[in-house]
Each structure stands twice: as C-alpha cells, then as structure tokens.
C-alpha cells in the first residue's frame, strides 16, 4: 500500500512537471508532423495566388516583337537587374544596340558566343558566354562594378568607356524609351493582374522547436 502511495505521488509530480514545462500557449505552437531535422510544419499545404512580375511579362512581349532568341530570358534580365540594382530595361537595351536583341552575335550560328552586348569585343577578339543567361549576369555585374559604381551611371556616361561610337549612348536611350513606351501600352491593355498559384508548407515552429508528444504515464511497477 505504501509503495502504491509513493508511486502515485511520483506520478503526480511528473505530470505537474510536464504541465508547467509546456504551457497551453506553447503547446498550441507545436506542429504534428516532422518533415526534416531542421524544422516542422503542420499537416496543411496552402495554395496562394502570387502576382507575377509584370516586368518579365512586358519584356518578354517586347522581345517577341523583335523575334529575339532571348525571349525566354526575360526573367533573367529582370532578376539580374534586381540583383545588381540596375534599370531592368538597360541590359536588354544594350543588346538591342549591339546585336538587334541577340540576333547578330559574334561567331554567328556556327560558333555561337551568346555575346549579345559587344562585351569584351576588340577587333577580331570577342568574349563568349555559355548561354544568354550567363551573358546577362556577367554584363549586369560588369555594369554595376565597372561603370555605375565608378560614376558612369547613364548611357551617355557609359558611352565614354563602353563604345568608340559617340552615338552609342543615344541609341541605348532610344531602346530604353521604346521599352518604356511598350510598358505603358502593355499596362493599359492588360488591366487584369496576372497571377500564378504556388503551394507553400505552413511552417509553425522554428529550427529550435521540438515536437511535444503526449505519453501516458504508467503507475504500475
């Protein structure tokens, strides 16, 4: 009888410890499903509508009007511009001046260099990129580090370093204006905001959280 009483006391103490260690508000935050060693999510997966980046849609449509082989790189132009804090129309506009938006690149179809920007072209020498995407990011980074950061932050100023032609900056501005006008017309003709659906796991606890498991306490020896 004495042993049973001691076991009951120990069981009560254990329950009290667990209760006060896991307040009701904290327990509500613990998820039910462990999906990795680093975090936990609940059982639900929610689908939300996310606004598409309108700049990508606009640039893609504009490049299509020129039958550019870089139509599929519209997103790369925009994301590289954001990464290096440039006007999203700039690198595409330079491609318009240097290669008619990628249609006339050094080497041609036989030995495609994907260099639509005249980047590193001196006489018969020209840099080659593995893809248009690689070229977009290389040129965007180069413009940020070697031009904009050094004060050459407009096409006219860039002209002093970028090209020997004194009209190069004017031509870049021409395409900047053309894409800008196209953007205005596109927005007026496409009032409905394009959206895409994405699914997200609903995270309910951070990396340090551990799942709480309610275990029945036994009072038998």
N, C-alpha and C positions, 0 to 999 in steps of 0.2 A: 504493500500500500504506500509505504514511504517512498519507494522507488518511483511509483507511478506519479506521485505528487511532484517529485523533483523533475521528472520528465515533462510534466505539464507546465511547470514554471519555466523550464528552459525553452520549451516550445513557444510560450507566450513572449518571452524575451526576444527570441529570434524573429518572431512575426513583427514585434514592435520595432526592432532594429531595421528590418526591411522596409516597413511602412514609412518611418521617418527618414530613411535614406533616399526614398523615391517619392517625393511629394506628388499629389494628384496632378498638379500642373505640369510637372516634369514628365510623369508617366505618359501624359497625353501626347508628348512630343516624340516619343519613341516609335519608330516605324515597326512594321510587321514582317518585312521581307529584307533580307540581307542580299545585296546584289554584287558586292565586292568587298575587299578588305578595307577600303578607304572611306566608303560612305554607304548610307542606307536610304532607301526610298520606300514610299508606301506602295500599295497594290495598284494604284491608279496610274494610267498614262493619259495625259490630257492632250487634245489636239487644239492648237490655237492658230488663228489667222495672222500672218505676219506680212506687213506691207513690203512689196518688192521694191528694190532700189530703182526708182524711176529713171535715174541717170543711166543705168545699164540698158533699160528698155529704149531710151532715147538714142543713145549712142549706137546700139545695135541696129535700130531702124535707120539711122543716118548712114551707117556703113553699108547697109543693104542697098541704099540708093546709088552708091558708087560701085556696087558689086565687088566690094573689098573681100579679099581672102581672110581678113581679120574679123569678120562678123562675129565669129564665135569667141573672140577675145574681148568683147565689150566689157565684161565683168572684170577682166584683168586690168584694163585701162583704169577703171574706176577704183578698184581696190588698191592698185599700186599708187594712184594719185593720193588716196587717203593715207596710205602708209607713209608717204614721203611729203605729205602736206602740199600738194600741188593742185592747180586747177585741173579738174578731171577731163577737161577738153584739150589741154595743152599737148600732151604726147601724141594724141591722135591727130591733132592739127599739124604737128611737125611731120608726121607720117604722110599727111596729105600733100605737103610741100615736097618732101624728099622722094616719095615713091608712089604717089597717087593712091595712098592708103594701102600700101603693101603689094600693089600690082606690078611694080617695076623695081625689083631689088637687085643688088649686085649678084652676079652669077646666074641670074635667071632660074628657070625651072630645072635646068640640067644640074647645077650645083647650088641649090638654094641656100642662101645665107640667113634668111629671115631678118635681114637688116633693112627695115623699112624707114630708117631715120637718118641715113647717111652717117651713122655714128662710127667714128674712127676710120672714115674713108679719106685716104690721101693718095691722089693719083690712081695707080692701079691696085693699091692696097685697100682692103676693106675687112673689117671685123665681121665674123659670122656668129650667129646665135643658134642654139639648138632648136629653138622654136620661137614663134612670135611672142609667146608669153615670157620667155626668158629675156627677149629683147626689150619688151615693155618694162619689166622690172629693172633691167640694167640701165636703160636710158633714164627712167624715172629717178633712180638713185643717183645717177651721174648729174642730172639736172639739179637735184637738191644739193648735193655735196660740192659740186664744182662750179655751179652757176648761182643759184638762188642764195646759198649761204655766203657767197662772196660778193653779193650785191647785184648780180646780173639777174634781176627778178622780173624782167619784162622781155617780150620777144625782141624789142629794139635793142635792149642792153645785151641780151644773149647773142644777138647778131654779131657783135664785135669778136666773140670767141668762136661761135658755132660755124659760121659760114663766111666765105670770102665775098659772096654776093651781098651788095648793100641793100637789096630789096628782100632779103630772106625774112627779116622780122615783119615787114609789111605783109608778106604772103602768109606767114603764120597767123597774124592777126586777122587776115581775111578768112581763114578757115575757122578761127575761134568765133568770129562773128556769124559765119554760116551755121555752125553747130548751135550757137546761141539762138539764132532765129528759128532754126528747126526745133529747138527745145520749146520755144514759146508756142509754135504752131502745134506741136505734138500735145502739149498740155491742154490747149484749148479744144483740141479734137478728141481728147481722151479724158473725159471728166471722171469716169469711174476709176477709182484707185485699184490697181492690180494687186491682188493678194495671193499668197500661196500658203498652203496648210503645212504645218510642221508639228511633229509629235515630240513631247518632252516628258521625261520621267519627272514625277513630282518629288523633289528631294525634301525631306522633312527633318533631317539631322545632319550635323556636320561630321567632319572626319574623326573628332574625338568621341563621338557618341557610341555607346554600346547598347545593343538591344536588350531590353528587360524581358526576362522570361519568368512567368509566374509558375513556381514549382510547389506542389502540395507538400506540406510538412507532415512527416510521419511521427507518431508518438509511441510506436512500438519498438521494442528492442531488437 
